[in-house]
Amino acid sequence: MCTKYTLGVDFGTLSARAVLVNTKNGDIAAESTQNYEHGVMDKQLPDGTPLAKDWALQYPGDYLKALKAVTNDAIDKSGVSPENIIGIAIDFTSCTMLPVDNMGQPLCFREDMKSEPNAYVKLWKHHAAQYEADRINAIAMERGEKFLSRYGGKISSESMLPKILQILDESPEVYKETGRFVEAADYVTEQLTGNEIRCNSCAGYKNLYSKTSGYPSHEFLKAVDPRIEFLAEDKLPEKILPHGSLAGYITAEAAWTGLARGTAVAVPTIDAHVAVPAVGINRPGQLLMIMGTSGCDIICDEKEYKIPGICGVVEDGVLPGYFGYESGQACMGDHLDWFAKNCVPVEYYNEAKEKNISLQALLTSKAEKLSTGESGLLALDWWNGNRSILSDGNLTGMILGMTLTTRPEEIYRALIEATAYGKRRIIENYINNGVKVESIYACGGISGKNKMMMQIFSDVLNREIKVSPVLQTGALGAAMLAACAAGKSKGGWNDIFEASAAMSKEPTEIYKPIPENVKIYSDLYEEFIKLHDYFGSGGNNVMKKLKQIGIEQKQK
């Protein structure tokens, strides 16, 4: 019997990454990466239409171009015949959503909509709908809506409903022309199969859906806005399927993928969630930190607990048979990239150029020479708002303790330490509310590239951290879903547990806490918590006031 393969494609914030994987052992035959042509649009649309603060849009045509590029490239590099590729699956950032017409085409493709921001994809980190999220939360709390407890007591601006309401309020003509509001993951999958489906993980974590109670009631939606009383029936996909199940097959029209007609296509899932089986996690108590531009934490448990400040808990949302919990940090690599691009003197650029290394690599080399606590700095990691456990996109970053002798590498390290403190707060929140955290795994670009950062995380958390050896864990996990969709008779697997056991890779690097660092970081963490609670829980709303003043002044 010929070796069989599946394709997994991970759609991230800036690029799509594909891996072609042997279904029997998880060996990667080829991989490919393609950046999105328009990237993240946060200043203007392609035609020059300006965007306001906190907007983050994308162009859906970039997804299809990237998918075509990476699938064909991976097939060409591997030399594998398309007839031996039994399935394909994608994962995606979420909630990354867009309005499409009744034929499934994005509204921003229309000539009369190309200058309308609300017709484009709203990326997961689009936070301009925070005012809508605040309104939803206030009404849900007033009504005592039970669904709130599944989302930590507060809906994030990153969710689907606030983004839909922003479209309705700001661009009612776009709302009127919308046939369906869909996740980008479901949009791309429909282009491959011709079938309109919605994945259970996106619906559950990002659009208030429960497999036992469905969407929020008509009464609640009417209380939010009478115009959306029948939102689910009117403008949301009806067919909700478990991720990894069969969405359909590659159509003749999808031959541009390089795949054979009839190749199985899996129901997609959220990028962070599919990394869980990719690193070999198969039971409760194993927490996965996904460390990239943002941070996401996934853990499963046998029980459903009401945990404040999490992003969501969904039955069968990550692994079948368990309740999957999600939390996260709205920026992780993002604020380090921002600092390197905007806050470093020219001599550092010149030094990095002379050494032929990146600016962040230079900052890391300097920062790792510092002793723990040497800088005298303490920061809050809210440079892109707070996802967990405060769920507030209006919070902002802060650095305390700077002097005229403070150096860039000290600030850089303080930002990393702040991110680790934020992670510890999240983990303690799980433990304090009943979820077991027995071991910690890490994956994503940062986990494999920045050893100093990983050691700081281990020291701050006072935990061992097991790092996945696979760089493209999301794409590998998607390939596992594809193997499940194809089924064992075709050379795949019956379920994700079988697929993970065969195709995942054991961690090859383990970071262990250094006792003397643990003590210092524990002291600093106590101070971090004081700042966290004071500025984040209503003790002082100066961050929000400053942000509002800035917005008002820019609008003049």
Buried (B, 14 or more C-beta within 10 A) or exposed (E): EEEBBBBBBBBBBEBBBBBBBBBBEBEBBBBBBBEBEBEBBBEEBBEEEEBEEBBBBBBBBBBBBBBBBBBBBBBEEBEBEBEBBBBBBBBBBBBBBBBBBEEBBBBBBEEEBBEBBBBBBBBBBBBBBBBBBBBBBEBBEEBEBEBBBBBBBBBBBBBBBBBBBBBBBBBEBBBEBBBBBBBBBBBBBBBBBBBBBBBBBBBBBBBBBBBEEEBBBBEBBBBBBEBBBEBBEEBBBEEBBBBBBBBBBBBEEBEBBBBBEEBBBBBBBBBBBBBBBBBBBBEBBBBBBBBBBBBBBBBBBEEBBBBBBBBBBBBBBBBBEBBBBBBBBBBBBBBBBBBBEEEBEEEBEEBBEEEEEEBBBBBBBBBBEBEBBEBEBBBBBBBBBBBBBBBBBBBBBBBEEBEEEBBBBBBBBBBBBBBBBBBBBBBBBBEEBEBBBEBBBBBBBBBBBBBBBBBBBBBBBBBBBBBBEBBBBBBBBBBBBBBBBBBBEBBBBEBBBBBBEBBBBEBEBEBEBBEEBBBBBEEBBEEBBEBBEEBBEEEEBEBBEEBEEEEEEEEE
